[in-house]
Amino acid sequence: MAMSLPHQIRAISGAPLAGDSAGAAIEAPSSATVTAVWRSPAASNLRVSAVDSDRISPSPPLSPRCVRPDLSVAAQALMYPATDVVEDREYVAGGGAQAKDRKGVPVFVMMPLDSVTWNHTVNRKKAMNASLQALKSAGVEGIMMDVWWGLVEGEKPGEYNWAGYVELLEMAKKHGLKVQAVMSFHQCGGNVGDSCTIPLPKWVVEEIDRDPDLAYTDQWGRRNYEYLSLGCDTIPCLKGRSPVQCYSDFMRSFRDTFDHLLGDTIVEIQVGMGPAGELRYPSYPEANGTWKFPGIGAFQCYDKYMLSSLKAAAEAFGKPEWGHTGPTDAGEYNNWPEDTNFFKKEGGGWNSEYGEFFLTWYSELLIAHGERILQSAKNIFENKDVKISVKVAGIHWHYGTRSHAPELTAGYYNTRFRDGYLPIAQMLARHGAIFNFTCIEMRDHEQPQDAQCSPEKLVRQVALATQQAEVPLAGENALPRYDDTAHEQILLASSLDLDGSSGGREMCAFTYLRMNPELFQPENWRRFVAFVKKMGEGKDTNKCWEQVEREAEHFVHVTQPLVQEAAVALMH
């Protein structure tokens, strides 16, 4: 299996999201209020994973650690000389907060998935407050938080409860941390690393139960409840509103509720586009053992809405016989390309006239889905001084084959003969959005070679596509990694010098997965602090890695008591 490193965090099975845990009742801000605006007009629950735990799924989202405030100021003084004040940073074009007149890649840290509870409060707020203080002291630019549709608009359509996010965002503001807010229109739960369950809003699930074709569907009739099928994007199937209208109303309510923080504390809006928040189809569902790495996955175009679109496309193409179903010889979820007639390298259907028709239709529908939601987000957040971003999955297995089958089933029409990421980058460029990509920390030799995995080549291809489309590129690590090898790979990738001619570009931001107990272990914390400092130095720095680590040792020494205190707090 890939990434069999001793530091890898094991997957934690999903559990229901609790209400406030111990300590959650401490010091609730008076600003934590309920905002209810934007009222709307008049099968099996298959949860889908991002990928196998050995691939690109997030780490278990556990509660953060507490910090001693008396150490924070001293630690921050050590990390930042008088001439390099943290507050001098600003959010610049390209979607990252960078220092004025200084290069470097700002680092954000992902929050636990259950940072806000069903009771609409911050989970373990005392520990959260202290942990944010530690991150700020370490030189972290900000945090990324999921804003769950299923939590905020969970009970009734058009009624939004932002109370927990009011608390959390005010907490971030208090510590001077920037925020990347993810509009999470997908289900949390059932994915590797998901330690809580947050389904789609109850009233949405009820509508799917009434009309199962609102859910993505495979050729065997399996329904997927993690994200609504893009086939119904514009159909008023949700209590009189279309899914895109629901997403738009949600973002509009977020904008109005947090208008005073936009552009200052909230600097980026990442718009969820599919399962795991990514612009893709749920082609590799791990729930119930349906898919296992490195299977090719399966096409997700068998709900009645997508089949209707396929039928119309086939008729317009002059081949109405192609409009009744997707490929019938594309194998099953756990096949390899050469097991199938459609994906095999010699004479495979993917490289035929039919294959080109179907894959073009399938991939263009995904891009059109992204375009619809991006256009709405762009209008809603216009003149609010925030960047818009979209996350694309790092599907690196079978990348070395001709057909790139796992990418095709996910909706990325990328083969040996066609660049599938350039059209996505061009779509994002049309809307001034950021291309956010995963698996930045992975190296080819760490992956199983029999599956022809190649994350480094994939990252290089994406970097070149964003360069050609003139769209900013941001990155995330796909697995929790605390070793210098992974950090060095991130530094290399973030320099965008992958072809020897980056033209002075760097990633506009990097988001580190994820704030959890392992991050605050002494050795991991020492490496992380050095990593953040190195990222901030930029690729033109003359400092060597060892020198940066020596400088970081001063910070680690000062914060050692607070890290120990945090460990005790999290254990109880």
VOGU-3710 file (C-alpha; in Angstrom, 3 decimals, decimal comma):
1> mamslphqir> 0,000/0,000/0,000  1,112/3,548/-0,613  2,611/5,765/2,048  3,278/3,016/4,554  5,268/5,400/6,739  5,462/5,034/10,500  4,037/8,504/11,039  0,894/7,925/8,950  -2,293/8,454/10,896  -4,621/5,501/10,799
11> aisgaplagd> -8,150/6,046/9,550  -10,830/6,605/12,146  -14,295/5,304/11,412  -17,107/7,824/11,176  -19,203/8,587/14,232  -22,228/10,773/14,773  -21,359/14,395/15,360  -21,753/15,093/19,022  -23,148/18,175/20,617  -20,812/20,200/22,739
21> sagaaieaps> -18,096/18,065/24,273  -16,503/18,623/27,626  -15,514/22,202/28,051  -17,685/23,446/25,211  -19,790/25,578/27,481  -16,851/27,779/28,403  -16,937/31,447/27,486  -19,500/31,496/24,678  -19,195/34,840/22,889  -22,177/37,111/23,083
31> satvtavwrs> -22,024/37,485/19,306  -23,010/33,860/18,753  -26,469/34,504/17,430  -28,799/32,804/15,004  -29,281/34,441/11,639  -32,276/33,297/9,604  -32,559/34,905/6,192  -33,155/34,101/2,562  -36,270/31,982/2,838  -36,957/29,907/-0,231
41> paasnlrvsa> -40,035/30,118/-2,485  -42,857/28,020/-2,585  -32,445/3,929/-2,083  -29,517/3,262/0,138  -27,443/6,002/1,634  -24,117/5,325/-0,040  -21,506/7,639/1,355  -18,543/8,183/-0,870  -14,911/8,543/0,039  -12,372/10,858/-1,487
51> vdsdrispsp> -9,887/8,002/-1,772  -8,336/5,148/0,131  -6,583/6,062/3,374  -3,268/5,351/1,708  -3,984/7,908/-0,957  -5,302/11,405/-0,778  -7,897/11,496/1,963  -7,711/13,828/4,943  -6,428/12,980/8,344  -8,735/12,234/11,254
61> plsprcvrpd> -10,168/15,589/12,336  -9,548/15,685/16,059  -9,889/18,556/18,458  -6,937/20,936/18,751  -4,707/21,608/21,676  -4,666/24,345/24,233  -1,950/26,951/24,534  -0,608/29,080/27,321  -1,253/32,713/26,382  1,711/33,974/28,381
71> lsvaaqalmy> 4,032/32,075/26,054  2,414/33,200/22,833  3,791/36,724/22,796  7,311/35,563/23,518  7,098/32,880/20,865  5,783/35,311/18,282  8,570/37,762/19,060  11,114/35,027/18,390  9,509/34,076/15,089  9,113/37,614/13,744
81> patdvvedre> 11,834/40,258/13,944  10,718/43,839/14,417  11,084/44,475/10,693  8,782/41,581/9,764  5,513/42,252/11,502  2,788/39,683/10,919  0,120/42,360/10,506  1,960/43,744/7,468  0,700/40,814/5,443  -2,086/41,381/2,992
91> yvagggaqak> -4,196/39,226/0,737  -2,868/39,759/-2,748  -3,993/38,778/-6,228  -3,664/35,075/-6,708  -5,503/33,943/-3,648  -2,857/33,924/-0,981  -1,886/36,194/1,845  1,682/37,294/1,308  3,894/39,876/2,900  4,275/43,214/1,205
101> drkgvpvfvm> 7,331/43,378/-1,031  8,306/39,851/-0,056  8,085/36,493/-1,765  7,064/33,252/-0,157  4,034/30,998/0,113  1,639/31,640/3,021  0,579/28,558/4,977  -2,980/27,936/6,155  -4,012/25,022/8,390  -7,226/23,017/8,009
111> mpldsvtwnh> -9,494/22,942/11,019  -11,083/19,732/12,352  -14,185/18,775/10,402  -16,290/18,937/13,562  -15,154/22,403/14,636  -18,808/23,453/14,889  -21,277/21,205/16,693  -24,934/20,354/16,087  -25,675/22,753/18,943  -24,163/25,554/16,806
121> tvnrkkamna> -21,245/26,223/19,119  -17,506/25,799/18,718  -16,450/22,285/19,657  -14,033/22,247/22,617  -13,730/26,012/22,350  -11,131/26,395/25,090  -8,714/24,061/23,324  -9,614/25,580/19,940  -8,903/29,086/21,167  -5,511/28,086/22,534
131> slqalksagv> -4,570/26,115/19,415  -5,313/29,052/17,134  -3,028/31,118/19,314  -0,251/28,560/18,864  -0,690/28,484/15,090  -0,492/32,259/14,891  2,660/32,264/16,972  4,217/29,686/14,646  3,847/32,024/11,680  0,783/30,401/10,140
141> egimmdvwwg> -1,125/32,829/7,926  -4,574/31,495/8,638  -6,977/28,581/8,810  -9,337/26,759/6,486  -12,761/25,820/7,840  -15,626/23,816/6,378  -18,934/25,669/6,488  -21,398/22,793/6,330  -24,657/23,181/4,421  -26,094/20,328/6,480
151> lvegekpgey> -25,423/22,218/9,729  -26,363/25,749/8,781  -29,514/25,099/6,716  -30,178/21,683/8,132  -33,721/21,930/9,432  -35,758/24,094/7,072  -35,081/25,484/3,613  -34,097/29,130/3,682  -33,432/29,232/7,436  -29,754/29,563/8,352
161> nwagyvelle> -28,118/29,194/11,750  -24,626/30,720/11,620  -24,086/30,883/15,396  -21,218/28,383/15,586  -19,414/30,063/12,722  -19,898/33,495/14,287  -18,003/32,169/17,298  -15,269/30,490/15,293  -14,666/33,407/12,940  -14,537/35,886/15,794
171> makkhglkvq> -12,008/33,619/17,452  -9,871/33,619/14,302  -10,146/37,401/14,061  -9,085/37,805/17,688  -5,862/35,943/16,976  -5,187/37,774/13,729  -5,642/34,689/11,551  -6,967/34,854/8,003  -9,709/32,417/7,001  -10,355/30,309/3,929
181> avmsfhqcgg> -14,063/29,468/4,213  -15,191/26,339/2,360  -18,798/26,316/1,213  -19,268/22,602/1,904  -22,332/21,477/-0,026  -21,441/17,797/0,400  -21,946/15,236/3,122  -19,323/14,680/5,799  -19,145/11,084/6,944  -18,191/7,819/5,345
191> nvgdsctipl> -14,914/9,199/4,055  -11,572/8,063/5,407  -10,609/10,468/8,154  -14,178/11,591/8,813  -14,629/11,469/12,585  -18,118/12,930/12,435  -21,246/12,651/10,348  -22,906/15,681/8,796  -25,377/14,669/6,087  -26,958/16,969/3,557
201> pkwvveeidr> -29,776/19,085/5,013  -32,643/16,955/6,297  -35,121/18,483/3,872  -32,755/17,778/0,951  -32,425/14,133/1,961  -36,212/13,939/2,113  -36,421/15,175/-1,469  -33,826/12,616/-2,599  -35,862/9,894/-0,897  -38,882/11,047/-2,903
211> dpdlaytdqw> -36,892/11,266/-6,147  -33,779/9,041/-5,945  -32,617/10,346/-9,332  -31,512/13,538/-7,602  -28,537/11,476/-6,397  -25,595/10,399/-8,513  -26,196/6,865/-9,778  -23,951/4,181/-11,244  -24,880/1,567/-13,858  -25,838/-0,938/-11,144
221> grrnyeylsl> -28,366/1,457/-9,623  -26,359/2,435/-6,551  -27,391/5,870/-5,322  -24,931/8,314/-3,776  -26,170/10,739/-1,109  -22,963/12,697/-0,663  -23,665/15,397/-3,231  -26,601/16,157/-5,492  -26,274/15,053/-9,104  -25,231/17,881/-11,390
231> gcdtipclkg> -27,919/16,616/-13,759  -30,525/18,414/-11,648  -28,510/21,638/-11,140  -31,139/23,898/-12,677  -34,318/21,912/-11,913  -36,549/23,355/-9,140  -36,559/20,033/-7,297  -35,769/21,270/-3,767  -38,953/22,790/-2,368  -39,285/25,058/-5,394
241> rspvqcysdf> -35,593/25,925/-5,765  -32,910/24,346/-7,912  -29,691/23,081/-6,299  -27,736/25,981/-7,809  -30,279/28,424/-6,366  -29,860/26,752/-2,956  -26,076/27,054/-3,168  -26,417/30,686/-4,210  -28,830/31,568/-1,408  -26,507/29,894/1,108
251> mrsfrdtfdh> -23,507/31,903/-0,118  -25,562/35,100/-0,161  -26,630/34,570/3,440  -23,006/33,862/4,407  -21,956/37,093/2,694  -24,587/39,172/4,461  -23,929/37,614/7,863  -20,157/38,021/7,713  -19,887/41,129/5,551  -17,863/42,897/8,251
261> llgdtiveiq> -15,175/40,177/8,053  -14,925/39,784/4,280  -11,626/40,953/2,848  -10,077/41,346/6,274  -10,475/38,105/8,229  -12,213/36,052/5,528  -9,900/36,262/2,527  -10,964/33,275/0,420  -14,171/31,441/-0,416  -13,626/27,893/-1,639
271> vgmgpagelr> -16,795/26,764/-3,388  -17,718/23,111/-2,954  -18,403/21,452/-6,308  -18,859/17,761/-5,513  -17,894/14,882/-3,218  -15,240/15,878/-0,666  -15,834/19,429/-1,901  -13,983/18,654/-5,135  -14,979/19,348/-8,732  -15,472/15,701/-9,754
281> ypsypeangt> -17,959/12,855/-9,921  -18,146/10,383/-6,984  -16,512/7,683/-9,104  -14,622/5,841/-6,357  -17,051/5,234/-3,465  -15,311/3,500/-0,604  -18,363/2,995/1,606  -19,389/-0,640/2,034  -16,209/-1,741/0,269  -17,542/-0,687/-3,133
291> wkfpgigafq> -14,176/0,687/-4,262  -10,636/-0,015/-3,124  -7,404/1,562/-4,242  -6,245/1,389/-7,004  -9,473/0,512/-8,784  -10,482/2,490/-11,848  -13,865/3,518/-10,460  -17,078/3,776/-12,439  -18,981/6,378/-14,412  -21,756/8,200/-12,527
301> cydkymlssl> -24,245/9,176/-15,207  -27,219/6,881/-14,714  -29,762/9,094/-12,966  -32,625/10,098/-15,222  -31,493/13,704/-15,475  -28,027/12,870/-16,766  -29,376/10,173/-19,075  -31,762/12,740/-20,540  -28,795/15,003/-21,246  -26,866/12,108/-22,807
311> kaaaeafgkp> -29,815/11,271/-25,038  -30,068/14,856/-26,294  -26,309/15,038/-26,894  -26,290/11,782/-28,864  -29,167/12,924/-31,043  -27,449/16,239/-31,717  -24,275/14,333/-32,614  -26,205/12,229/-35,116  -25,791/8,999/-33,162  -29,035/8,552/-31,219
321> ewghtgptda> -28,092/4,932/-30,441  -25,313/6,254/-28,200  -27,754/8,085/-25,957  -29,300/5,225/-23,998  -26,478/4,379/-21,590  -22,863/4,960/-20,722  -20,091/2,566/-21,807  -21,149/-1,042/-21,177  -17,612/-2,450/-21,262  -15,905/-0,129/-18,775
331> geynnwpedt> -15,590/-2,792/-16,087  -16,320/-2,410/-12,398  -15,000/-0,217/-9,583  -12,037/-2,415/-8,700  -10,903/-3,412/-12,175  -7,644/-2,217/-13,657  -7,576/-0,617/-17,114  -6,372/-3,726/-18,932  -9,220/-5,744/-17,399  -11,700/-3,820/-19,546
341> nffkkegggw> -12,370/-3,344/-23,222  -13,102/0,340/-22,782  -9,904/1,370/-20,955  -7,317/-1,078/-22,347  -4,389/0,543/-24,104  -4,735/-1,256/-27,455  -8,065/-0,801/-29,188  -9,806/0,523/-26,078  -13,145/2,222/-26,521  -11,807/5,359/-24,838
351> nseygefflt> -9,766/6,038/-27,982  -12,654/5,554/-30,437  -15,182/7,941/-31,947  -17,747/6,769/-29,417  -15,273/7,159/-26,559  -14,433/10,698/-27,603  -18,127/11,589/-27,803  -19,004/10,137/-24,423  -15,954/11,428/-22,530  -16,361/14,887/-24,024
361> wyselliahg> -20,001/15,007/-22,927  -19,229/13,616/-19,454  -16,328/15,986/-18,773  -17,985/19,060/-20,267  -21,012/18,560/-18,028  -18,687/18,701/-15,024  -17,029/21,890/-16,252  -20,438/23,452/-16,983  -21,488/22,559/-13,419  -18,436/24,359/-12,073
371> erilqsakni> -19,088/27,328/-14,322  -22,681/27,737/-13,132  -21,760/27,793/-9,461  -18,656/29,933/-10,000  -20,634/32,547/-11,889  -23,029/32,764/-8,971  -20,225/32,949/-6,397  -18,458/35,615/-8,406  -21,601/37,784/-8,500  -22,343/37,275/-4,812
381> fenkdvkisv> -18,847/38,136/-3,575  -18,121/40,849/-6,131  -16,345/43,868/-4,632  -15,883/42,041/-1,316  -12,097/41,706/-1,662  -12,109/37,934/-1,317  -10,698/35,326/-3,661  -12,755/32,442/-5,023  -11,186/28,993/-5,310  -12,137/25,515/-6,506
391> kvagihwhyg> -10,585/22,228/-5,393  -9,577/19,559/-7,918  -8,754/15,989/-6,862  -5,260/14,535/-7,250  -6,124/11,220/-8,933  -2,642/9,861/-9,511  -3,183/6,096/-9,764  -2,945/4,552/-13,259  -1,631/7,942/-14,370  1,104/6,174/-16,307
401> trshapelta> -1,366/4,276/-18,487  -2,645/5,527/-21,815  -6,292/5,878/-20,837  -5,899/7,348/-17,304  -9,071/5,435/-16,412  -9,582/6,710/-12,809  -9,378/10,298/-14,026  -11,877/9,612/-16,799  -14,493/8,106/-14,496  -14,071/11,107/-12,172
411> gyyntrfrdg> -14,784/13,484/-15,057  -11,267/14,620/-15,975  -10,837/13,904/-19,693  -7,109/13,445/-19,364  -5,361/10,787/-21,464  -1,952/10,268/-22,999  -3,225/12,218/-26,002  -5,291/14,925/-24,321  -4,755/17,449/-21,510  -7,793/17,247/-19,241
421> ylpiaqmlar> -6,667/19,895/-16,765  -6,194/22,794/-19,172  -9,971/23,130/-19,846  -10,591/23,203/-16,087  -7,884/25,825/-15,593  -9,292/27,910/-18,445  -12,764/27,745/-16,926  -11,394/28,955/-13,592  -9,445/31,701/-15,341  -12,650/33,003/-16,936
431> hgaifnftci> -14,002/33,655/-13,463  -10,787/34,799/-11,808  -10,768/31,758/-9,542  -7,894/29,834/-7,963  -7,038/26,259/-8,941  -6,564/24,365/-5,673  -4,856/20,991/-6,080  -4,071/18,108/-3,742  -1,337/15,429/-3,384  1,383/18,094/-3,364
441> emrdheqpqd> 3,448/16,200/-0,784  3,616/12,867/-2,619  6,576/11,414/-4,496  6,330/8,869/-7,281  8,608/6,293/-5,683  6,459/6,200/-2,516  3,491/4,887/-4,493  2,847/1,334/-5,759  4,528/1,180/-9,118  2,440/-1,685/-10,430
451> aqcspeklvr> -0,517/0,716/-10,451  1,618/3,237/-12,374  0,988/5,965/-9,792  2,683/9,252/-10,559  1,653/12,160/-8,322  4,760/14,190/-9,187  4,067/14,051/-12,914  0,414/14,857/-12,256  1,317/17,926/-10,176  3,709/19,024/-12,906
461> qvalatqqae> 0,990/18,714/-15,545  -1,448/20,742/-13,447  1,180/23,415/-12,764  1,867/23,780/-16,473  -1,860/23,923/-17,265  -2,407/26,726/-14,740  0,616/28,555/-16,116  -0,760/28,349/-19,645  -4,244/29,451/-18,526  -2,742/32,187/-16,343
471> vplagenalp> -4,678/31,047/-13,299  -3,205/31,016/-9,753  -2,369/27,612/-8,284  -2,745/26,729/-4,603  -1,929/23,400/-2,990  -2,794/21,003/-0,185  -1,133/17,911/1,170  -3,435/14,948/0,718  -2,230/12,866/3,667  -1,040/13,900/7,119
481> ryddtaheqi> 2,740/14,057/6,843  5,163/15,394/9,443  8,494/14,258/8,006  11,104/16,425/6,310  10,801/14,407/3,094  7,189/15,461/2,643  7,959/19,043/3,643  10,771/19,244/1,123  8,484/17,903/-1,605  5,899/20,557/-0,767
491> llassldldg> 8,563/23,239/-0,913  9,680/21,986/-4,317  6,156/21,798/-5,690  5,145/25,183/-4,290  8,077/26,813/-6,074  6,414/25,849/-9,394  9,872/25,285/-10,801  8,916/21,821/-11,983  9,978/22,269/-15,597  12,961/24,498/-14,920
501> ssggremcaf> 11,165/27,610/-16,143  8,615/28,751/-13,594  9,017/32,339/-14,660  9,213/33,524/-11,063  5,844/32,002/-10,135  5,099/30,403/-6,798  1,960/28,849/-5,421  -0,316/31,567/-4,109  -1,027/29,636/-0,900  -0,633/26,246/0,718
511> tylrmnpelf> -3,111/24,618/3,111  -1,750/22,091/5,581  -3,856/19,061/6,472  -4,829/19,143/9,386  -4,845/20,567/12,931  -4,802/17,455/15,139  -2,940/15,980/18,130  -0,084/14,600/16,023  0,752/18,069/14,746  1,499/19,204/18,295
521> qpenwrrfva> 3,815/16,328/19,155  7,254/17,844/19,926  9,170/16,502/16,918  6,303/17,105/14,505  5,777/20,602/15,871  9,483/21,406/15,482  9,449/20,294/11,852  6,191/22,106/11,178  7,464/25,409/12,556  10,586/25,124/10,403
531> fvkkmgegkd> 8,453/24,221/7,384  6,213/27,272/7,812  9,237/29,512/8,153  10,872/28,017/5,052  7,668/28,464/3,024  7,554/32,093/4,093  11,153/32,671/3,035  10,353/31,954/-0,611  12,333/29,996/-3,141  14,980/32,688/-3,583
541> tnkcweqver> 16,145/32,565/0,006  19,781/31,758/0,652  19,064/30,079/3,946  19,574/26,352/4,087  17,073/23,981/5,659  19,343/23,356/8,648  19,637/27,076/9,376  15,872/27,513/9,346  15,486/24,548/11,696  18,016/26,057/14,098
551> eaehfvhvtq> 16,040/29,290/14,145  12,857/27,336/14,718  14,433/25,594/17,713  14,210/28,866/19,668  10,464/28,940/19,152  10,073/25,252/19,966  12,008/25,693/23,206  9,800/28,575/24,351  6,564/26,779/23,457  7,530/23,410/24,920
561> plvqeaaval> 5,465/23,901/28,117  2,410/24,898/26,105  2,725/21,832/23,873  2,939/19,591/26,932  -0,077/21,319/28,428  -1,974/20,835/25,171  -1,193/17,124/25,165  -2,650/16,750/28,629  -5,767/18,726/27,673  -6,473/16,564/24,661
571> mh> -6,039/13,351/26,585  -8,877/14,292/28,936
//
